[in-house]
């Protein structure tokens, strides 16, 4: 075989590999590191058994589904949220469909904005199970309103809940993990902790703050390689996040159900989260196209990302002013009941 033919074959192989990777990317629902871990990495069924896992925001959405999937792995669960009746419902379903017994699940009501209660809550968990292997910071709230029309109280509420509440609980759990020299701190952030989109000024601010805090905390814990700090950044996922989003007034929410057929199934998002936890990934992006592509643009080609965001953002703002609200940049929208949110 001549050198010229060999070079042509190598070039052809490289081209085929590039095309295959492009096709995989177009069908991807997570960043490439995460999907590699799904294919070749450690399984949650191997890595997460016999652990004590504390999940906040466990009464609905991602937190609820996380409880269901974890209950099948033989873990001990701590379920926290403000709504005790909903937590009891989740617990019953975990016992019915999972592999846990009554003693394996602790219902621990918790209001993240009541930071004075976090230390006592942490002690309750340690008294019950003796350790905390994984803290999943999942609780949070979103926003749909123009920044100029939004009360400062809305920004304060989002910072108190999404950022300060999460940081406070983490700092209560962290000394225990440092003492044991092991543990995982998993924070459910958002793609809006990486990118920015109109109508989410307060939400973006709180999620950007979370990402900055936990990235810095990870660097500070470099001398404790057994403590893993992970940022989970989902895109549009089927949940009540839009329905419960604050608008211009802290007392008002969107308050209506949305068509969620276009969003990622909660079960798929949580499965990818578990894979991330099993493989100790530091940051993962969980979303379908085109949001995954937009996130890569924001990360590696910000000038192009700004151009695209401005194009889509103008349409999103126009729809919002016309009484339409949606999680996405402009794909699916629903009527908003709170007309006072628009001026």
Order of alpha helices (4+ residues) and beta strands (2+ residues): alpha-alpha-alpha-beta-alpha-beta-alpha-beta-alpha-beta-alpha-alpha-beta-alpha-beta-alpha-beta-alpha-alpha-beta-beta
